[in-house]
Amino acid sequence: MIQPSSRGLVEPFHVMEVVKAAAARQRSHGDAILLCVGQPGTPAPAPVREAAAAAVTRDVLGYTVSAGMAELRELIAAEYGLRYGVAVDAGEVLITTGSSAGFQLVALAAFDAGDAVAIARPGYPAYRNTLLSLGCRVLELDVGPQTRYQPSVAMLEALPEVPAGLVLASPSNPTGTIIDPAALAEIARWCEAHDCLLISDEIYHGISYGRTCASAREFGAGAVVLGSVSKYHSMTGWRLGWLLLPDALRRPAELLQGNLAICAPAVSQAATLAAFTAEAKSELDGHVARYARNRELLLHRLPELGITTFAPPDGAFYAWCDVSHLSDDSGRWCAEVLDATGVALAPGIDFDTAHGHRMMRLSFCGDTADLNEALDRLVAYRNR
């Protein structure tokens, strides 16, 4: 009898299970509103779609070199100079099939089975699940309001061992918090001094509300930086991301990519060349302005649900909310809410293995009218 490997017994990404249930709700009732996914409700910018159409018509779109199109790597490297004032060489850039595949490449290239890697809790579940499936040991850092839900050097010093790596996300998923630049610089120095690979997930950069998003690349070239066009650029399904890699990991990551994926999708690479134009950025900044309006609406209306405790949503498009006054089982509660109202929410159990049963994540990147309607339904459900 065929048995799956232990790697195949990884925990589910519960948000995707909610999406599946919401799709069933939409088929049966036609009233689903998805506040569970971190996916902009807008298409890629017009210049990107035009570039994709031109590439499909004009180009062969065969394999590219494993590291990605030279022109795209040069463009992304230049972006770091424009946005953060740091010099990045195109040779440091590896184009990947979304940042998810990029994270897998880094984990494979940098860590052996048994290595310990530190991650924040709450945090993105795919970090934990990917590392565990590769045989790594995960050390969870219990972050909270005292550090704006971000790791600190004090937390690293308190670990029972020096980890081989640290995964840090700013803005964070699920909390939306942004680490202070000084705190990020201190962590980068600690990691360098302790031979701990800092992996900085910066895929939500460009989406913030008054706080500065610093890049780990500003504090040295020893960290890995994850980037993507999924969030700010509204291109989730195009599956195009990149890595900034320190010298020791460039060749191993390129070799792994060549074997595991050959290259990132050629059509997405060609289209992404237009994602950094002034025309595209103007369109995208309009989306961020809408996210900001949605954020203000949400902060104003959450108390109607009795929700007064949540992480400060500095960036991204999430509210990480304490719903313990409504339920001590967020998974069950979110399922009941979907069944009764058609509103899909993400249970906290995905993001926090210790306290997630009393938390939920709400995404506010969709249409403002839909968000308002969803909140009306939730208030009516609470007051029933």
C-alpha positions as CSV (number, residue, x, y, z in Angstrom):
1,M,0.0,0.0,0.0
2,I,1.4,3.4,-1.0
3,Q,1.9,5.7,1.9
4,P,2.7,9.5,1.6
5,S,6.0,10.8,2.9
6,S,6.0,12.8,6.1
7,R,6.5,15.9,4.0
8,G,3.1,15.3,2.4
9,L,1.4,15.3,5.9
10,V,2.0,19.1,6.2
11,E,-0.7,21.1,7.9
12,P,-3.3,22.7,5.6
13,F,-3.2,26.4,4.7
14,H,-6.6,27.0,6.3
15,V,-7.3,30.2,4.3
16,M,-7.3,28.1,1.1
17,E,-9.9,25.8,2.8
18,V,-12.0,28.8,3.6
19,V,-11.7,30.0,-0.1
20,K,-12.9,26.6,-1.2
21,A,-15.9,26.8,1.2
22,A,-16.6,30.4,0.0
23,A,-16.7,29.2,-3.6
24,A,-19.3,26.6,-2.7
25,R,-21.3,29.3,-1.0
26,Q,-21.1,31.5,-4.1
27,R,-22.4,28.6,-6.2
28,S,-25.3,27.8,-3.9
29,H,-26.3,31.3,-2.8
30,G,-24.5,33.8,-5.0
31,D,-23.7,36.2,-2.0
32,A,-20.2,35.4,-0.9
33,I,-17.9,38.2,0.1
34,L,-14.3,37.2,0.5
35,L,-12.6,39.0,3.4
36,C,-10.3,36.0,3.9
37,V,-7.7,36.3,1.1
38,G,-4.8,38.7,0.7
39,Q,-5.6,39.3,-2.9
40,P,-6.3,42.7,-4.5
41,G,-9.7,42.8,-6.2
42,T,-8.2,44.7,-9.1
43,P,-6.4,43.5,-12.3
44,A,-2.8,44.1,-13.1
45,P,-2.1,47.6,-14.3
46,A,-3.0,48.5,-17.8
47,P,0.6,48.7,-19.0
48,V,1.3,45.2,-17.7
49,R,-1.7,43.7,-19.5
50,E,-0.7,45.5,-22.7
51,A,2.9,44.2,-22.4
52,A,1.6,40.7,-21.8
53,A,-0.7,40.8,-24.9
54,A,2.2,42.1,-27.0
55,A,4.5,39.4,-25.7
56,V,2.0,36.7,-26.5
57,T,1.5,38.0,-30.0
58,R,5.1,38.8,-30.8
59,D,7.4,36.5,-28.8
60,V,8.1,32.8,-28.7
61,L,7.9,32.8,-24.9
62,G,10.1,29.8,-24.4
63,Y,12.4,29.1,-21.4
64,T,14.4,32.0,-20.1
65,V,17.7,31.5,-18.3
66,S,17.1,30.1,-14.9
67,A,17.9,33.4,-13.1
68,G,15.4,35.3,-15.2
69,M,15.5,37.8,-18.0
70,A,18.5,40.1,-17.7
71,E,16.5,43.2,-18.5
72,L,14.0,42.4,-15.7
73,R,16.8,41.7,-13.2
74,E,18.4,45.0,-14.1
75,L,15.1,46.8,-13.7
76,I,14.4,45.3,-10.2
77,A,18.0,46.1,-9.1
78,A,17.5,49.7,-10.2
79,E,14.3,49.9,-8.2
80,Y,16.1,49.3,-5.0
81,G,18.3,52.3,-5.8
82,L,15.2,54.5,-6.5
83,R,13.2,53.3,-3.5
84,Y,15.8,52.7,-0.8
85,G,18.9,54.5,-2.0
86,V,21.0,51.3,-2.1
87,A,23.1,49.9,-4.8
88,V,22.0,46.4,-6.0
89,D,23.7,44.5,-8.8
90,A,21.5,42.6,-11.2
91,G,23.6,39.5,-10.3
92,E,22.1,39.5,-6.9
93,V,18.6,39.2,-8.3
94,L,16.9,35.8,-9.1
95,I,13.5,35.9,-10.7
96,T,11.2,33.2,-9.1
97,T,7.7,31.8,-9.6
98,G,6.2,34.1,-7.0
99,S,7.8,34.8,-3.6
100,S,6.5,31.4,-2.4
101,A,8.8,29.5,-4.7
102,G,11.5,32.0,-3.8
103,F,11.2,31.1,-0.1
104,Q,11.3,27.4,-1.0
105,L,14.5,28.0,-3.0
106,V,16.1,29.8,-0.1
107,A,15.1,27.2,2.4
108,L,16.6,24.5,0.2
109,A,19.8,26.4,-0.5
110,A,20.5,27.6,3.0
111,F,19.3,25.0,5.5
112,D,19.8,21.3,6.1
113,A,17.3,19.0,7.7
114,G,17.5,19.5,11.5
115,D,18.5,23.2,11.2
116,A,16.6,25.5,13.5
117,V,14.9,28.6,11.9
118,A,13.1,31.3,13.9
119,I,9.8,32.8,12.8
120,A,7.3,35.2,14.3
121,R,4.1,34.0,15.9
122,P,1.6,35.2,14.6
123,G,3.0,34.8,11.1
124,Y,2.4,33.5,7.7
125,P,1.7,29.8,8.0
126,A,3.5,28.7,4.8
127,Y,6.8,29.7,6.4
128,R,6.3,27.2,9.2
129,N,4.7,24.5,7.0
130,T,7.4,24.8,4.3
131,L,10.3,24.6,6.8
132,L,8.8,21.6,8.6
133,S,8.2,19.8,5.4
134,L,11.9,20.2,4.6
135,G,12.9,18.8,7.9
136,C,13.9,22.0,9.6
137,R,13.0,22.7,13.2
138,V,10.9,25.9,13.8
139,L,11.5,28.2,16.7
140,E,8.5,30.4,17.2
141,L,9.0,33.9,18.6
142,D,5.8,35.0,20.5
143,V,5.5,38.6,19.3
144,G,2.9,41.0,20.6
145,P,2.0,44.6,21.2
146,Q,5.2,45.3,23.1
147,T,7.2,45.0,19.9
148,R,4.4,45.9,17.5
149,Y,4.1,42.2,16.6
150,Q,7.6,42.1,15.3
151,P,10.7,40.1,16.4
152,S,13.4,41.7,18.5
153,V,17.0,41.0,19.4
154,A,15.9,40.3,23.0
155,M,13.7,37.5,21.7
156,L,16.5,36.1,19.7
157,E,18.8,36.2,22.6
158,A,16.3,34.3,24.7
159,L,16.1,31.4,22.3
160,P,17.6,28.1,23.6
161,E,20.0,28.1,20.6
162,V,21.2,30.4,17.9
163,P,19.0,29.7,14.9
164,A,20.4,29.1,11.4
165,G,17.9,31.6,10.1
166,L,15.3,34.1,11.0
167,V,12.3,34.9,8.8
168,L,11.0,38.5,9.3
169,A,8.1,40.1,7.4
170,S,7.3,43.8,7.3
171,P,4.6,44.7,6.6
172,S,3.5,41.5,8.3
173,N,0.9,39.0,7.4
174,P,-1.5,38.7,9.3
175,T,-0.9,41.7,11.5
176,G,0.0,44.4,8.9
177,T,2.6,45.8,11.3
178,I,5.8,47.5,10.1
179,I,9.1,47.1,12.0
180,D,10.9,50.3,12.9
181,P,14.0,50.8,10.8
182,A,16.2,51.0,13.8
183,A,14.9,47.7,15.1
184,L,15.4,46.1,11.7
185,A,19.0,47.4,11.6
186,E,19.7,45.9,15.1
187,I,18.3,42.6,14.0
188,A,20.4,42.6,10.8
189,R,23.5,43.3,12.9
190,W,22.7,40.5,15.3
191,C,22.1,38.0,12.5
192,E,25.4,38.9,10.9
193,A,27.3,38.6,14.1
194,H,25.8,35.2,14.9
195,D,25.9,33.6,11.3
196,C,22.1,33.6,11.3
197,L,20.6,34.1,7.8
198,L,18.0,36.9,7.9
199,I,15.2,36.3,5.4
200,S,13.3,39.5,4.9
201,D,9.9,39.2,3.3
202,E,9.1,42.6,1.8
203,I,6.3,41.6,-0.6
204,Y,3.9,44.2,0.9
205,H,6.2,47.1,0.4
206,G,4.4,50.0,-1.3
207,I,1.3,49.5,0.8
208,S,1.6,51.5,4.0
209,Y,-0.2,54.2,5.9
210,G,2.2,56.7,7.2
211,R,5.0,54.5,8.5
212,T,8.3,53.9,6.6
213,C,9.0,50.5,5.1
214,A,12.8,49.9,5.4
215,S,14.4,47.1,3.4
216,A,16.9,44.8,5.1
217,R,19.1,45.5,2.1
218,E,19.7,49.0,3.6
219,F,21.6,47.3,6.4
220,G,24.0,45.1,4.5
221,A,24.1,42.5,1.7
222,G,24.1,39.5,3.9
223,A,20.3,39.1,4.2
224,V,18.0,37.5,1.7
225,V,15.2,39.8,0.5
226,L,11.9,38.4,-0.9
227,G,10.0,40.6,-3.4
228,S,7.0,40.1,-5.5
229,V,4.5,41.8,-7.8
230,S,1.6,40.1,-6.2
231,K,0.5,42.6,-3.6
232,Y,1.3,46.3,-4.5
233,H,1.3,45.5,-8.2
234,S,-2.1,43.6,-8.0
235,M,-0.6,40.6,-9.8
236,T,-1.1,37.6,-7.6
237,G,-2.0,35.1,-10.3
238,W,1.0,36.1,-12.5
239,R,3.3,34.2,-10.1
240,L,6.3,36.5,-10.4
241,G,8.6,37.2,-7.5
242,W,12.3,37.7,-6.9
243,L,15.1,37.2,-4.4
244,L,18.0,39.4,-3.5
245,L,20.7,36.9,-2.6
246,P,24.0,37.1,-0.8
247,D,27.0,35.8,-2.8
248,A,27.2,32.4,-1.1
249,L,23.6,31.5,-2.1
250,R,23.4,32.9,-5.6
251,R,24.7,29.8,-7.5
252,P,23.0,27.2,-5.3
253,A,19.6,28.9,-5.6
254,E,20.1,29.2,-9.4
255,L,20.9,25.6,-9.7
256,L,17.9,24.6,-7.6
257,Q,15.7,26.8,-9.7
258,G,17.0,25.2,-12.9
259,N,16.2,21.7,-11.6
260,L,12.9,22.4,-9.9
261,A,11.2,24.9,-12.2
262,I,13.7,25.7,-15.0
263,C,12.6,29.4,-14.9
264,A,9.8,31.7,-13.8
265,P,6.9,32.0,-16.4
266,A,8.3,33.9,-19.4
267,V,5.0,35.7,-20.1
268,S,4.9,37.1,-16.6
269,Q,8.6,38.2,-16.8
270,A,7.9,40.0,-20.0
271,A,4.8,41.7,-18.6
272,T,6.5,42.7,-15.3
273,L,8.9,44.9,-17.3
274,A,6.0,47.3,-17.5
275,A,5.0,47.0,-13.8
276,F,7.5,49.7,-12.7
277,T,6.6,52.4,-15.2
278,A,5.2,55.7,-14.0
279,E,1.9,55.0,-15.6
280,A,1.6,51.7,-13.7
281,K,2.7,53.2,-10.4
282,S,0.0,55.9,-10.7
283,E,-2.7,53.3,-11.2
284,L,-1.3,51.2,-8.3
285,D,-1.1,54.2,-5.9
286,G,-4.8,54.7,-6.6
287,H,-5.4,51.2,-5.2
288,V,-3.4,52.0,-2.1
289,A,-5.5,55.1,-1.6
290,R,-8.6,52.8,-1.7
291,Y,-7.0,50.5,0.8
292,A,-6.4,53.5,3.1
293,R,-10.1,54.4,2.9
294,N,-11.1,50.8,3.6
295,R,-8.8,50.8,6.6
296,E,-10.4,53.9,8.0
297,L,-13.9,52.4,7.5
298,L,-12.8,49.2,9.2
299,L,-11.3,50.9,12.2
300,H,-14.5,53.0,12.6
301,R,-16.8,50.0,12.3
302,L,-15.0,47.2,14.1
303,P,-16.3,48.4,17.5
304,E,-19.8,47.6,16.3
305,L,-18.7,44.0,16.5
306,G,-17.3,44.5,19.9
307,I,-13.8,44.2,18.4
308,T,-11.5,46.8,20.1
309,T,-8.3,44.8,20.3
310,F,-6.3,44.4,17.1
311,A,-2.8,44.9,15.8
312,P,-2.1,48.3,14.4
313,P,-2.5,47.9,10.6
314,D,0.5,49.9,9.5
315,G,0.7,48.4,6.1
316,A,-0.5,45.6,3.9
317,F,-4.3,45.2,4.0
318,Y,-5.2,43.1,7.1
319,A,-6.8,43.6,10.5
320,W,-5.6,41.0,13.1
321,C,-8.5,40.9,15.5
322,D,-9.3,39.4,18.9
323,V,-12.7,37.7,18.7
324,S,-12.5,35.9,22.0
325,H,-15.7,37.8,23.2
326,L,-17.5,36.0,20.3
327,S,-15.9,32.6,20.4
328,D,-13.0,30.5,21.8
329,D,-12.8,28.6,18.5
330,S,-12.1,30.9,15.6
331,G,-12.1,28.1,13.1
332,R,-15.6,27.0,14.0
333,W,-16.8,30.6,14.4
334,C,-15.6,31.6,10.9
335,A,-17.3,28.6,9.4
336,E,-20.6,29.5,11.2
337,V,-20.3,33.1,10.0
338,L,-19.8,32.0,6.4
339,D,-22.7,29.7,6.6
340,A,-25.0,32.3,8.1
341,T,-23.9,35.5,6.3
342,G,-21.8,34.5,3.2
343,V,-18.9,36.5,4.6
344,A,-15.6,34.6,4.5
345,L,-13.0,35.4,7.2
346,A,-9.7,33.8,8.0
347,P,-9.5,32.0,11.3
348,G,-6.5,32.8,13.5
349,I,-5.5,29.2,13.8
350,D,-3.7,29.5,10.5
351,F,-1.3,32.2,11.8
352,D,-0.8,31.5,15.5
353,T,-0.4,28.0,16.9
354,A,-0.8,29.2,20.5
355,H,-3.4,32.0,20.5
356,G,-5.1,31.7,17.1
357,H,-8.2,30.1,18.5
358,R,-9.3,33.5,19.7
359,M,-8.1,35.6,16.7
360,M,-9.3,36.2,13.1
361,R,-7.7,38.0,10.1
362,L,-9.8,40.3,8.0
363,S,-8.6,41.5,4.6
364,F,-9.7,44.9,3.4
365,C,-8.2,45.1,-0.1
366,G,-11.5,44.6,-1.9
367,D,-14.2,47.0,-3.0
368,T,-15.3,49.5,-0.4
369,A,-19.0,48.9,-1.0
370,D,-18.4,45.1,-0.5
371,L,-16.5,45.7,2.7
372,N,-19.4,47.9,4.1
373,E,-22.0,45.3,3.1
374,A,-19.9,42.6,4.8
375,L,-19.7,44.6,8.0
376,D,-23.5,45.2,7.9
377,R,-24.0,41.4,7.7
378,L,-21.6,40.7,10.5
379,V,-23.2,43.3,12.8
380,A,-26.6,41.9,12.0
381,Y,-25.3,38.4,12.8
382,R,-23.8,39.5,16.1
383,N,-27.0,41.3,17.1
384,R,-29.4,38.5,16.0
